[in-house]
Amino acid sequence: MRRAALPVRAVRPARLARRWLGLAALSLAAVAAHARAPDPSACDGPAAQPLQAAAAPAGQARAVWLGARWLRWPQALLDAQGAAAADTRFVLAVSARGQVVARPGEPVVGADALIPLDRFDGALPPAVAERFRWVGAGPTLALRSADAAHLPDWLRGRVLLVAEDGAGRVRQATATQLAGALDALYAAAGAIDDFGARPGAAATTFKLWAPTAQAVWLCLHAGPTGPATRVLPLQRDPATGAWAASLPQDLRGGYYRYLVDVFVPGLGLVRNRVTDPYALSLSTDSRRTWIGRLADPALQPPGWGRAAPRPVPANTDLVIYELHVRDFSATDRSVRPAWRGKYLAFTESDADGMRHLKALAEAGVTDVHLLPVFDFSSVPEQGCVTPHPRGGPASESQQALVRANAARDCFNWGYDPYHYMAPEGSYATDAADGAVRVLEFRRMVQALHAAGLRVGMDLVFNHTAAAGQAPHSVLDRIVPGYYQRLDPKGAVATSTCCADTATENLMMGKLMIDAAVVWARDYGIDSFRFDLMGHQPRAAMLQLQRAVDAAAGHHIPLIGEGWNFGEVADGARFVQAAQGRLDGTGIATFSDRARDAVRGGGCCDDAAATLQRQGWINGLHLAPNAAAQAAGAGSLGDLQRAADLVRVGLAGTLRDYRLATADGRTLPLGEIDYAGHGAGYASQPGEVVNYVENHDNATLFDIDVLKLPQATPRHERARVQLLGLAVTAFSQGVAYFHAGGEALRSKSLDRNSFDSGDWFNRIDWSFNDNHYGSGLPPEPDNGALWPAMRPLLADPAIKPTPADIRFTRDAFFDLLRIRASSTLLRLRSADEVQARLRFLNTGPQADPALIVGHLDGRGLPGAGWAELLYAINVDTQAKTVVLPTLKGHALVLHPVLRSRGAADRRPAEASSWDAGTATLHVPARTALVYVSP
């Protein structure tokens, strides 16, 4: 039952309270008006200059603004019935300079004003109630109408929510989380389309959103180095919270920074020197923001925009190749030395790497997806080093040298965003000149387009490199407490690894969308992958989809990691862009169902489980390794369940697709168990990304080394690799491959190579070496497995020969050609998958080492054949299976596999189909395809 509102009295007589309100406004106006203009030397001084220290530590921020008038205090001091004591009064204590102190048992001191609040027991607007449903139970409080107009000024200083007793003594106090208030007060800022620097022939304008700042100053620099030439004030727009300045001259080619005078909890009033969150480019190490126009002809390579490949007709036509810019060329001797590891390496059309990318495009790859190429903070953009380790195949010395240089070497994956709209400077030949990285990035895109490849890029909007006053923090030093997602105590959430961002907040969501538009419109990016997309609201992703499509003039495919965890898990704060929550959106998520079944185990297994939990392709039950044998792991039932999960992936992880399972039932995939969840979760095949390896975790070759019996011959290891690649090639949905997987790529068993340097991340485009046995991988993520790794790395019989590597590469090309040859492997709807795909050899009596899929191509445009039959045999023995429903069907080996140039000769030489007896014979460890003639 709803409790009646408690009477709340003004802390002081009404007349005195109103007078204090006036003083609060005057105090803030005085701060802004008398803020001394900084000397130009401040533009190159400390990153943060204290102006007035806070009178008290930051404390926790447990109260949450639910808009511009309401706030809730989940941890308020309540009695046993959940109500505040009868004489409790709730007040806001505000101070423009942060001098307010609220000690329990004493009156508030140092406040410019104490503002009484009323208990609110009415119904919140539905949109407000939905957005803040995560906020725990507690008193909901409301500003009085006459006071609400002053809230914008109060939020520019320190605001405490205080529970007082009848004598005005503090019972409890907390700071407040202000995002809800800022979004309500400054909703108009969402329509601003000219943040950043906008140079033109007659004037250059600057605009920054900093609604809680007390002053903002512009530092102008003539170049990437040298002192500031001018310091100018920006003017605040009270309707939007944006600060702006306009100078009557064209400042293109110059640089700038901001000085933002802002209250920082726990520190007080601070002058923060920051770059622009809307920076389009920067100087070395992101020290200064570059002034330029991306539309300038000088920044466009000759022929820019003319060679872009056509959009893919549907998500299921995507065949994506994931590649890191530095991996691509850092050790490629066919690239000129100055361009190795740089954007320009992609313009070396005759280099080994580019020749391989062209061959991939010809075989069927549609998109190259680049790991982060936006500005990130983890690599020095000038003076980075490249260590050259030495040591035996199982030595510790290589990883020791890599780790010793990790903070200053030239390598990192780049999942530590610094500036979302600017190209990364370490990949440019001149990081100091902001124009160079823009032009060279475009030359890279143009070269890939000319090779017949669309270009995708990884976007990381779930976290920033840092928050608070940390050196690489930008957003939180401009609007403290707004851009990062806060936990119930007001601390920055870090479930994603780092400082989580709050894309549910208006201006963080806008920043994400505006950045994606820049990449699509101004750089010709054709598709996007979103890191930990499940931490983004589905609504924000749909808004982004509309924006990038409009900017590009055509559809831009979006894919992302839809993992469900952390403070947003299970829709705790909003409907997530996560697995199973994107029905009908056309946005695809990575599926871990078949991935885990193919590889064995899961992403985060400990050392023992990594060795014991074999996968469908690498020996589960059929060829147990020593650890599995010792643990008694890997039953026939485990193999049967793994085979069913592989079928789930082959069927597009569709929730409603029905499958005859190993336990004798016919179930929708959504009712098949996967780690306590439904294995099928997608409504359409285009909502799923199929893969067996990517940059995360051990490569497929390396995980197979850990799971296959050590005595497995090297040529058989190549065949096992091919089986994994075939699962992805034959699966309905988006096909996603990790660069070098086709070359048996090894990272010397490294399970997390994000900061393992060039040494552990090398790719050899001459296809002579897969770099297995480059030493023990870095200890922090691998040390627990070192005892098992040592004998494996030291075993020369495991390392593949150049012939093994080239066999895998060429057989992978054949898989790509087979997928490209028929729309049956790229069906666009769940209805088509259900109607056309049947799995044969299923149920309790089926041989779980052999998966057979049959596709009906009659009436399907682009099918190529009336029917297509694929089979994958993971056993070390050949398999013969009778398929009664296909008796009399005339089938022949796919033209790619029966051609003289086929890399894998086993299908042509040792497989067979007998139409009269409906008998299929599949060689050991072989994937093949038959079609109607």
MOFEN-V649851 format. One record per backbone hydrogen bond with DSSP energy under -0.5 kcal/mol. NH is the residue of the N-H (numbers start at 0). CO is the residue of the C=O. Records with the same first field share a line. If there is no record, write none. Layout:
BEGIN
NH->CO + CO
END
This chain:
BEGIN
16->12
17->13
18->14
19->15
20->16
21->17
22->18
23->19
24->20
25->21
26->22
27->23
28->24
29->25
30->26
31->27
32->28
33->29
34->31
35->33
41->38
42->39
43->40
44->41
48->270
49->47
50->268
51->268
53->266
54->97
60->488
61->59
62->174
63->71
64->176
65->69
66->69
70->140
71->63
72->138
73->61 + 71
75->72
77->75
78->82
81->78
87->84
88->163
90->88 + 161
91->114
92->90 + 159
93->91 + 112
94->157
97->94
100->108
104->169
105->102
108->100
111->93
112->93
114->91
115->113
116->89
117->141
119->139
120->118
127->124
128->124
129->125
130->126
131->127
132->129
134->131
138->72
140->70 + 138
141->117
142->68
143->115
146->143
147->143
148->144
149->146
150->147
152->149
153->149
154->150
155->152
156->153
157->94
159->92
160->173
161->90 + 159
162->171
163->88 + 161
164->168
167->164
169->102 + 105
170->162
171->162
173->160
174->59
175->158
176->62
177->175
181->177
182->178
183->179
184->180
185->181
186->183
188->185
189->186
190->187
191->188
195->206
197->204
199->202
203->246
204->197
205->244
206->195
207->242
209->207 + 240
212->209
213->260
214->260
216->258
217->231
218->216 + 256
219->217 + 229
220->254
221->226
228->219
229->219
231->217
233->215
234->243
236->241
237->235
239->236
240->236
242->207
243->234
244->205
246->203
248->246
250->248
252->290
253->250
254->220
255->288
256->218
257->273
258->216
259->257 + 271
260->214 + 258
261->259 + 269
262->211
263->267
264->262
266->263
267->263
268->51
269->261 + 267
270->48
271->259 + 269
272->46
273->257 + 271
278->275
282->287
285->282
286->283
288->255
289->280
290->253
291->289
295->292
298->295
299->296
300->298
303->300
305->302
316->313
317->314
319->734
320->366
321->319 + 736
322->368
327->323
328->324 + 325
329->325
331->328
332->330
334->331
338->335
339->335 + 336
341->338
342->426
344->338 + 341
345->342
346->343
347->344
348->346
350->347
354->350
355->351
356->352
357->353
358->354
359->355
360->356
361->357
362->358
363->359
364->359
365->318
366->318
367->453
368->320 + 366
369->367 + 455
370->322
374->418 + 421
376->415
379->408
384->407
388->386
394->391
399->395
400->396
401->397
402->398
403->399
404->400 + 401
405->402
407->404
408->404
409->384
412->753
415->413
417->374
418->374
421->418
422->279
423->372
426->423
427->424
432->429
433->431
435->432
436->432
437->433
438->434
439->435
440->436
441->437
442->438
443->439
444->440
445->441
446->442
447->443
448->444
449->445
450->446
451->448
452->447
453->365
455->367 + 453
456->526
457->369
458->528
460->458
463->498
464->416
469->466
472->469
476->473
477->473 + 474
478->474
481->478
482->478
484->499
486->490
489->486
492->484
496->493
498->463
499->492 + 497
500->461
501->482
502->500
504->501
508->504
509->505
510->506
511->507
512->508
513->509
514->510
515->511
516->512
517->513
518->514
519->515
520->516
521->517
522->517 + 518
523->519
524->518
525->454
526->454
527->556
528->456
529->558
530->458 + 528
532->529 + 560
533->560
534->531
535->532
537->574
540->536
541->537
542->538
543->539
544->540
545->541
546->542
547->543
548->544
549->545
550->546
551->547
552->548
553->548
556->525 + 554
558->527
559->587
560->529
561->559
564->562
567->564
568->565
570->567
571->567 + 568
575->573
576->532 + 535
577->575
578->561
580->577
584->581
585->581
587->557
588->686
589->559
590->688
591->589
595->591
596->592
597->593
598->594
599->595
604->601
609->605
610->606
611->607
612->608
613->611
614->598
615->596
616->597
619->614
621->619
622->618
628->624
629->625
630->626
631->627 + 628
632->627
638->634
639->635
640->636
641->637
642->638
643->639
644->640
645->641
646->642
647->643
648->644
649->645
650->646
651->648
652->647
653->650
654->681
656->653
658->666
660->658 + 664
663->660
666->658 + 664
668->656
669->654
670->667
671->668
673->676
676->673
678->668 + 671
679->668
680->652
681->652
686->683
687->684
688->588
689->687 + 733
693->695
696->750
700->744
702->698
703->699
704->700
705->701
706->702
707->703
711->708
715->712
716->712
717->713
718->714
719->715
720->716
721->717
722->718
723->719
724->720
725->721
726->722
727->723
728->724
729->725
730->726 + 727
731->649
733->687
734->317
735->689 + 733
736->319
738->321
740->737
742->739
743->740
744->739
745->769
749->746
754->751
755->752
759->755
760->756 + 757
761->757 + 758
764->762
766->763
773->770
774->392
775->394
780->777
781->777 + 778
782->778
784->781
785->781 + 782
787->784
788->784
789->785
790->786
791->787
792->788
793->789
794->791
795->793
797->794
798->794
804->800
805->801
806->802
807->803
808->804
809->805
810->806
811->807
812->808
813->809
814->810
815->811
816->812
817->813
818->814
819->815
820->816
821->817 + 818
822->861
824->821
825->822
826->823
832->828
833->829
834->830
835->831
836->832
837->835 + 853
839->837 + 851
842->659
845->842
847->845
849->846
850->871
851->839
852->869
853->837
854->867
855->835
856->854 + 865
857->865
859->856
860->858
862->859
867->854
868->929
869->852
870->927
871->850
872->925
873->848 + 871
878->921
880->919
882->917
883->881
885->882
886->883
887->914
888->885
890->888
891->930
893->928
896->893
897->893
898->894
901->898
904->902
908->904
909->905
910->905 + 906
911->920
913->918
914->912
917->913
918->913
919->880 + 917
920->911
921->878 + 919
924->874
925->872 + 922
927->870
929->868
930->891
931->866
932->889
END
